[in-house]
Amino acid sequence: MAKVKVKLFANLREIAGESSLQLDGNNVQEVLFNLMGQYPALKEMIFERTGDEPKLRGYINVFLNGNNVKHMESLATEVRDGDEIGVFPPVSGG
């Protein structure tokens, strides 16, 4: 398993009470599931309730080393030691 830095932004950071943490996983999905294991309140904010397959909410953006995983292999995108995942909820302002 890879050790990955996960950075949380906006209200996700507020709920977790920290802006970044180290988590393990072989792919993006495993890392996010480990995140939700530590912070169950994040589950409803990050994932939709669908069938058996987990699905990111349409407004959540997950980046692996600066690249949106929606343009990669989505949740199945493999991670390596030292990778960085950023989880961005919708943000508004002006």
Residue, then its C-alpha position, 0 to 999 in steps of 0.5 A: m500500500a502506498k502512503v499518500k498525502v490527502k489535502l482537504f479544502a473548504n467545508l471538508r477541512e472544517i468537518a475533519g478539523e485538519s487540512s491534510l493527513q497521511l493515508d494508505g491505499n492502492n488506488v484513489q477509492e481505497v484512500l478515500f474510503n480510509l479517509m471516511g473511516q476516520y471521518p464518517a461525516l465526509k461520506e455523504m459529502i463526497f459520495e452519492r448513494t447509488g447501487d453497489e459501485p461508489k460514485l463521486r458526487g458531481y460537484i466534488n473534484v478529486f485531484l491526484n498530483g494536480n490532475n483530475v481523476k475524472h480524466m484518469e481512471s476515476l476512483a480506480t486510479e492507482v496511487r504511489d508513495g508520496d502522491e498527493i490527493g486534493v479533495f475539493p467541494p464546490v466553493s462560491g465567493g467573489 
